[in-house]
Amino acid sequence: MPPAGRLRNRAAGRMMATITEVLMSDLVLVIGSKRYSSWSLRPWLALKQTGTPFEELVVTLRQPDTKACILQHSPSGKVPLLKHGELIVWESLAICEYLAESWPESGLWPQDRAARAVARSVSTEMHAGFMALRQHLPMDVCALTPMGSLAPEVAADVERIQRIWRDCRSRFGGEGPFLFGRFSIADAMYAPVATRFTTYGVELDTVSRAYVQAIWALPAMQEWKAAAEREAA
C-alpha cells in the first residue's frame, strides 16, 4: 500500500477509536477492587440490571496510591462514582436512585407504592447501619473462612437482617426469588451481605439461605465473582 494510503487508514483508525472511546465513556462507573468493594458492587449490580452498556474503571484498593487514584475521579475521595457525560454522581445509593430515574423501565424500585416505601426503608437502613457486621465480617468474595461464634453485636446485626429478609419475602416476594419479587435496588444493597454470609459460613434460617442462593444465581454476580478471582490470581 502506498504511504499516503497507509496514513489515511491510520487516521481513519484513530478517528474510529476516538469515536468509540467517546461513546463508551458516556457512562463510566468508577469502582474499587471487586474482591473487597461492597459499596462498588451495589450500583454495579443495579447498572447491570438496566442492560445499558457502560465502561467500568477499577481502582485497586489497599495500595499506597489508592487514595490518589480515587481522587483523580471522585470529589469525595471514595468509590463508587458514576460519570454520565458531564454529570458526576457519587455514593452507592445516590447512584442507584439516579439509575432508577434514568431507566424507569428497568423496575429498579417496586411499582407498588407501599412496597417501594419499604424497599427504600430497608435500603437506607443497610446504607446507614450494621456497623458491627461491616467491621467484623468485611466482604471478600474470594475467601471461605467460616467463623465459629459471632460477637453479640454481629449476631444482632445478622438477626436484624434476617428479619428484614423474612418480612420482605413474606409480604412482597410472591413474584420472584428476591426481596420484592423482582430484582430491585434493595437486592443490590443486600447482595454484599449475602456474600459475607457465604464467606464466613453464617448460619441462616431457611428463607435467608434461599435468598442468598438467589443472589449468587444472578449472572451478574457470577460475572463479578469471576472478575474478583482474576484480580486475586
C-alpha positions in Angstrom: 0.0 0.0 0.0 1.4 3.5 -0.9 2.5 5.6 2.1 -0.4 8.1 1.6 -2.9 5.2 1.8 -1.4 3.9 5.0 -1.6 7.3 6.6 -5.2 7.7 5.6 -6.0 4.3 7.1 -4.2 5.2 10.3 -6.0 8.5 10.5 -9.3 6.8 10.0 -8.5 4.2 12.6 -7.6 6.9 15.1 -10.9 8.7 14.4 -12.9 5.5 14.9 -11.0 4.8 18.1 -11.8 8.3 19.3 -15.5 8.0 18.5 -15.7 4.6 20.2 -13.9 6.0 23.3 -16.4 8.9 23.5 -19.4 6.6 23.2 -18.1 4.2 25.8 -17.1 6.9 28.2 -20.6 8.4 28.2 -21.4 6.1 31.1 -18.5 5.2 33.3 -18.6 3.6 36.7 -15.5 4.0 38.9 -15.3 1.2 41.4 -12.8 -0.4 43.8 -11.4 -3.9 43.7 -14.2 -6.4 43.1 -12.8 -8.8 45.7 -13.3 -6.3 48.5 -15.5 -3.3 47.5 -19.0 -3.9 48.8 -20.1 -0.4 48.0 -19.0 -0.7 44.4 -20.9 -4.0 43.9 -24.2 -2.3 44.8 -24.5 0.2 41.9 -22.7 -2.1 39.6 -25.5 -4.7 40.0 -28.1 -2.0 39.6 -26.5 -0.7 36.4 -26.2 -4.3 35.0 -30.0 -4.7 35.7 -30.7 -1.7 33.3 -29.0 -3.6 30.5 -27.3 -0.3 29.5 -23.7 -0.7 28.2 -21.2 1.1 30.4 -17.4 1.3 31.0 -16.0 0.4 34.3 -12.8 1.8 35.7 -11.4 -0.3 38.6 -9.1 1.3 41.2 -7.1 -1.3 43.1 -7.7 -1.0 46.8 -5.3 -1.3 49.7 -2.4 0.2 47.8 -0.2 3.2 48.7 -1.5 5.2 45.8 -5.2 4.1 46.1 -6.4 7.4 47.6 -4.6 9.5 45.0 -6.0 7.3 42.2 -9.6 7.7 43.5 -9.2 11.5 43.9 -8.5 11.8 40.2 -12.2 10.9 39.7 -14.1 11.3 42.9 -14.6 14.6 44.9 -15.4 12.5 48.0 -12.2 10.5 47.7 -14.3 7.3 47.8 -15.7 4.8 45.3 -18.0 4.2 43.7 -18.7 7.1 41.4 -20.8 7.3 38.2 -19.9 9.6 35.3 -22.7 10.2 32.9 -21.5 12.7 30.3 -20.6 15.8 32.3 -22.6 14.7 35.3 -20.9 13.1 38.3 -22.9 11.1 40.9 -21.2 9.6 44.0 -22.4 7.4 46.9 -23.9 4.0 46.2 -27.5 4.7 47.0 -27.5 8.0 45.1 -26.1 6.3 42.0 -28.8 3.6 42.3 -31.5 6.3 42.6 -30.2 8.1 39.6 -30.2 4.8 37.6 -33.8 4.2 38.7 -34.9 7.6 37.4 -32.9 7.4 34.2 -34.0 3.9 33.3 -37.5 3.6 34.8 -38.3 0.6 32.5 -35.8 -1.4 34.4 -38.0 -1.5 37.5 -35.2 -0.9 40.0 -37.9 0.1 42.5 -41.1 -1.8 43.0 -44.1 -0.4 41.2 -46.4 -0.7 44.2 -46.2 2.4 46.4 -46.2 0.5 49.7 -43.6 -2.0 48.5 -41.5 0.9 47.2 -41.6 2.7 50.5 -40.5 -0.4 52.4 -37.8 -1.1 49.7 -36.4 2.4 50.3 -36.6 1.9 54.1 -34.6 -1.3 54.1 -32.1 0.0 51.6 -31.4 3.1 53.6 -31.1 1.0 56.8 -28.5 -1.0 55.0 -26.7 2.1 53.8 -26.6 3.6 57.3 -26.4 0.7 59.7 -24.9 -2.7 60.5 -21.6 -1.3 61.6 -20.6 -4.4 63.6 -21.2 -6.7 60.6 -19.1 -4.5 58.4 -16.3 -4.3 60.9 -16.1 -8.0 61.8 -17.2 -9.6 58.5 -15.7 -7.5 55.7 -16.5 -8.5 52.1 -14.1 -10.9 50.5 -15.8 -12.8 47.7 -12.8 -15.0 47.1 -12.5 -16.3 50.6 -14.2 -19.1 52.6 -13.3 -18.6 56.2 -16.1 -20.0 58.4 -16.3 -18.5 61.8 -17.4 -20.3 65.0 -19.3 -18.0 67.2 -20.2 -14.4 66.3 -19.7 -11.4 68.6 -23.0 -10.4 70.2 -23.2 -7.2 68.3 -22.6 -9.0 65.0 -25.1 -11.7 65.9 -27.7 -8.9 66.5 -27.0 -7.4 63.0 -27.3 -10.8 61.4 -30.7 -11.4 63.2 -32.0 -8.0 62.2 -31.0 -8.6 58.5 -32.8 -12.0 58.5 -35.9 -10.4 60.0 -35.8 -7.8 57.1 -35.4 -10.5 54.6 -38.2 -12.7 56.0 -40.6 -9.8 56.2 -39.9 -8.6 52.7 -40.2 -12.0 51.2 -43.4 -12.8 53.0 -45.1 -9.6 52.2 -43.8 -8.6 48.8 -41.8 -11.6 47.3 -44.5 -13.5 45.6 -43.5 -12.8 42.0 -39.8 -14.0 42.2 -36.9 -15.0 44.4 -35.9 -11.5 45.5 -36.9 -9.3 48.4 -39.7 -7.7 46.4 -40.2 -10.5 43.9 -38.3 -8.9 41.0 -34.7 -7.7 41.5 -34.6 -4.2 42.9 -32.2 -1.7 44.5 -32.9 -3.4 47.8 -31.3 -6.5 46.5 -28.4 -4.6 45.2 -27.9 -3.1 48.7 -28.0 -6.5 50.4 -26.1 -8.5 47.8 -22.7 -7.8 49.6 -24.3 -9.1 52.8 -25.2 -12.3 51.1 -21.5 -12.7 50.0 -20.4 -12.1 53.6 -22.7 -14.8 54.9 -21.2 -17.2 52.4 -17.6 -16.2 53.1 -17.9 -16.6 56.9 -20.3 -19.6 56.9 -23.0 -17.7 58.9 -25.9 -20.0 60.0 -29.1 -18.7 58.4 -32.8 -19.6 58.5 -34.5 -21.3 55.5 -35.8 -18.1 53.9 -32.4 -16.3 54.2 -30.5 -19.3 52.8 -32.8 -19.4 49.8 -32.4 -15.7 49.3 -28.6 -15.9 49.4 -28.7 -18.6 46.8 -30.9 -16.4 44.6 -28.4 -13.6 44.8 -25.5 -15.9 43.9 -27.5 -17.3 41.0 -27.6 -13.9 39.3 -25.4 -14.0 36.1 -24.1 -10.5 37.1 -23.0 -11.9 40.5 -21.2 -14.8 38.8 -19.5 -12.3 36.5 -18.4 -10.1 39.5 -17.0 -13.1 41.3 -15.1 -14.4 38.3 -13.5 -10.9 37.9 -12.6 -10.9 41.6 -11.0 -14.2 41.3 -8.9 -13.0 38.4 -7.8 -10.0 40.5 -6.7 -12.4 43.2 -4.8 -14.7 40.9 
